[in-house]
Amino acid sequence: MQEAVATNRLVLILFGISVFFSGLTYLLGRVSPRIKSVKYLPALLCLLGGMYYLYLAKTVHSGAGFEDLANVVMSMMFLIGFASGAVTGLILDISPKFKS
C-alpha cells in the first residue's frame, strides 16, 4: 500500500513539473513574441540539467548508498521538464491559434 502512495506522489510531482514548465514556456512566448528562441530556454536548461544528472548517475560511484538513484530521479524530473517545455514551444510555433 505504501508503494502505491509513493508512486502516486511521484506521478503528481512529475505532472506539476510538466505544468510548471509548460506555463513558463507559454508565458515567455507571450512576453516576447518577436524572439522565437526565448520560449525554448527553459527546455534547453532542463535538457542540460537532465543530461548532467544522468552523467553523474552513470559515472560517479561514491558508495554513498542511494546517491545514484537520486541522480536518476533528478535526471528524470529535468527531462520531463524538457519534454513539456519543448512540446509546448512547438505547439506555440505551429498552431495558428497561438500566433500573435
ZADO-1210 file (C-alpha; in nm, 4 decimals, padded with zeros to 6 digits):
<atoms>
<atom x="00.0000" y="00.0000" z="00.0000" code="MET" pos="1"/>
<atom x="00.2815" y="00.2388" z="00.0845" code="GLN" pos="2"/>
<atom x="00.4476" y="00.1807" z="-00.2546" code="GLU" pos="3"/>
<atom x="00.1291" y="00.2878" z="-00.4330" code="ALA" pos="4"/>
<atom x="00.1184" y="00.6115" z="-00.2336" code="VAL" pos="5"/>
<atom x="00.4832" y="00.6835" z="-00.3180" code="ALA" pos="6"/>
<atom x="00.4212" y="00.6119" z="-00.6872" code="THR" pos="7"/>
<atom x="00.1160" y="00.8376" z="-00.6907" code="ASN" pos="8"/>
<atom x="00.3194" y="01.1113" z="-00.5240" code="ARG" pos="9"/>
<atom x="00.5954" y="01.0794" z="-00.7865" code="LEU" pos="10"/>
<atom x="00.3431" y="01.0977" z="-01.0703" code="VAL" pos="11"/>
<atom x="00.1879" y="01.4059" z="-00.9105" code="LEU" pos="12"/>
<atom x="00.5303" y="01.5712" z="-00.8781" code="ILE" pos="13"/>
<atom x="00.6131" y="01.4931" z="-01.2428" code="LEU" pos="14"/>
<atom x="00.2763" y="01.6328" z="-01.3508" code="PHE" pos="15"/>
<atom x="00.3437" y="01.9500" z="-01.1503" code="GLY" pos="16"/>
<atom x="00.6847" y="01.9898" z="-01.3137" code="ILE" pos="17"/>
<atom x="00.5266" y="01.9436" z="-01.6553" code="SER" pos="18"/>
<atom x="00.2580" y="02.2049" z="-01.5858" code="VAL" pos="19"/>
<atom x="00.5157" y="02.4491" z="-01.4469" code="PHE" pos="20"/>
<atom x="00.7475" y="02.4298" z="-01.7480" code="PHE" pos="21"/>
<atom x="00.4592" y="02.4380" z="-01.9953" code="SER" pos="22"/>
<atom x="00.3266" y="02.7503" z="-01.8244" code="GLY" pos="23"/>
<atom x="00.6706" y="02.9107" z="-01.8161" code="LEU" pos="24"/>
<atom x="00.7195" y="02.8398" z="-02.1861" code="THR" pos="25"/>
<atom x="00.3764" y="02.9809" z="-02.2681" code="TYR" pos="26"/>
<atom x="00.4462" y="03.2919" z="-02.0596" code="LEU" pos="27"/>
<atom x="00.7825" y="03.3509" z="-02.2267" code="LEU" pos="28"/>
<atom x="00.6206" y="03.3036" z="-02.5675" code="GLY" pos="29"/>
<atom x="00.3606" y="03.5684" z="-02.4841" code="ARG" pos="30"/>
<atom x="00.6020" y="03.8166" z="-02.3257" code="VAL" pos="31"/>
<atom x="00.8485" y="03.8164" z="-02.6144" code="SER" pos="32"/>
<atom x="00.6684" y="03.7079" z="-02.9324" code="PRO" pos="33"/>
<atom x="00.9317" y="03.8530" z="-03.1676" code="ARG" pos="34"/>
<atom x="01.2195" y="03.6454" z="-03.0309" code="ILE" pos="35"/>
<atom x="01.1210" y="03.2861" z="-03.1059" code="LYS" pos="36"/>
<atom x="01.4141" y="03.1230" z="-02.9281" code="SER" pos="37"/>
<atom x="01.3339" y="03.2688" z="-02.5838" code="VAL" pos="38"/>
<atom x="01.0478" y="03.0263" z="-02.5290" code="LYS" pos="39"/>
<atom x="01.2852" y="02.7319" z="-02.5722" code="TYR" pos="40"/>
<atom x="01.5251" y="02.8435" z="-02.2962" code="LEU" pos="41"/>
<atom x="01.3515" y="02.6524" z="-02.0121" code="PRO" pos="42"/>
<atom x="01.3529" y="02.3347" z="-02.2226" code="ALA" pos="43"/>
<atom x="01.7201" y="02.3806" z="-02.3090" code="LEU" pos="44"/>
<atom x="01.8169" y="02.4383" z="-01.9461" code="LEU" pos="45"/>
<atom x="01.6179" y="02.1316" z="-01.8400" code="CYS" pos="46"/>
<atom x="01.7893" y="01.9223" z="-02.1068" code="LEU" pos="47"/>
<atom x="02.1303" y="02.0334" z="-01.9820" code="LEU" pos="48"/>
<atom x="02.0336" y="01.9630" z="-01.6207" code="GLY" pos="49"/>
<atom x="01.8895" y="01.6230" z="-01.7108" code="GLY" pos="50"/>
<atom x="02.1990" y="01.5200" z="-01.9029" code="MET" pos="51"/>
<atom x="02.4227" y="01.6380" z="-01.6170" code="TYR" pos="52"/>
<atom x="02.2388" y="01.4321" z="-01.3564" code="TYR" pos="53"/>
<atom x="02.2284" y="01.1305" z="-01.5883" code="LEU" pos="54"/>
<atom x="02.6037" y="01.1653" z="-01.6363" code="TYR" pos="55"/>
<atom x="02.6502" y="01.1810" z="-01.2595" code="LEU" pos="56"/>
<atom x="02.4361" y="00.8722" z="-01.2105" code="ALA" pos="57"/>
<atom x="02.6378" y="00.6712" z="-01.4596" code="LYS" pos="58"/>
<atom x="02.9908" y="00.7811" z="-01.3692" code="THR" pos="59"/>
<atom x="03.0141" y="00.8859" z="-01.0048" code="VAL" pos="60"/>
<atom x="03.0496" y="00.5875" z="-00.7728" code="HIS" pos="61"/>
<atom x="03.0966" y="00.7362" z="-00.4298" code="SER" pos="62"/>
<atom x="02.9467" y="00.4417" z="-00.2456" code="GLY" pos="63"/>
<atom x="02.7043" y="00.6693" z="-00.0655" code="ALA" pos="64"/>
<atom x="02.4090" y="00.4342" z="-00.0878" code="GLY" pos="65"/>
<atom x="02.1230" y="00.5670" z="-00.2946" code="PHE" pos="66"/>
<atom x="02.3019" y="00.8674" z="-00.4464" code="GLU" pos="67"/>
<atom x="02.2966" y="00.7142" z="-00.7948" code="ASP" pos="68"/>
<atom x="01.9241" y="00.6501" z="-00.7683" code="LEU" pos="69"/>
<atom x="01.8659" y="01.0095" z="-00.6553" code="ALA" pos="70"/>
<atom x="02.0631" y="01.1349" z="-00.9572" code="ASN" pos="71"/>
<atom x="01.8495" y="00.9213" z="-01.1901" code="VAL" pos="72"/>
<atom x="01.5287" y="01.0610" z="-01.0341" code="VAL" pos="73"/>
<atom x="01.6587" y="01.4191" z="-01.0680" code="MET" pos="74"/>
<atom x="01.7506" y="01.3471" z="-01.4300" code="SER" pos="75"/>
<atom x="01.4005" y="01.2131" z="-01.4922" code="MET" pos="76"/>
<atom x="01.2471" y="01.5285" z="-01.3433" code="MET" pos="77"/>
<atom x="01.4608" y="01.7575" z="-01.5578" code="PHE" pos="78"/>
<atom x="01.3916" y="01.5539" z="-01.8719" code="LEU" pos="79"/>
<atom x="01.0160" y="01.5706" z="-01.8064" code="ILE" pos="80"/>
<atom x="01.0572" y="01.9493" z="-01.7831" code="GLY" pos="81"/>
<atom x="01.2485" y="01.9446" z="-02.1105" code="PHE" pos="82"/>
<atom x="00.9827" y="01.7392" z="-02.2884" code="ALA" pos="83"/>
<atom x="00.6912" y="01.9514" z="-02.1678" code="SER" pos="84"/>
<atom x="00.8676" y="02.2790" z="-02.2462" code="GLY" pos="85"/>
<atom x="00.9770" y="02.1671" z="-02.5915" code="ALA" pos="86"/>
<atom x="00.6333" y="02.0318" z="-02.6840" code="VAL" pos="87"/>
<atom x="00.4638" y="02.3497" z="-02.5610" code="THR" pos="88"/>
<atom x="00.7087" y="02.5627" z="-02.7604" code="GLY" pos="89"/>
<atom x="00.6443" y="02.3602" z="-03.0744" code="LEU" pos="90"/>
<atom x="00.2686" y="02.3863" z="-03.0261" code="ILE" pos="91"/>
<atom x="00.3003" y="02.7634" z="-02.9872" code="LEU" pos="92"/>
<atom x="00.5054" y="02.7829" z="-03.3083" code="ASP" pos="93"/>
<atom x="00.2899" y="02.5523" z="-03.5197" code="ILE" pos="94"/>
<atom x="-00.0647" y="02.6310" z="-03.4115" code="SER" pos="95"/>
<atom x="-00.2228" y="02.9360" z="-03.5775" code="PRO" pos="96"/>
<atom x="-00.4472" y="02.9811" z="-03.2729" code="LYS" pos="97"/>
<atom x="-00.1499" y="03.0928" z="-03.0597" code="PHE" pos="98"/>
<atom x="00.0157" y="03.3193" z="-03.3164" code="LYS" pos="99"/>
<atom x="00.0362" y="03.6842" z="-03.2136" code="SER" pos="100"/>
</atoms>
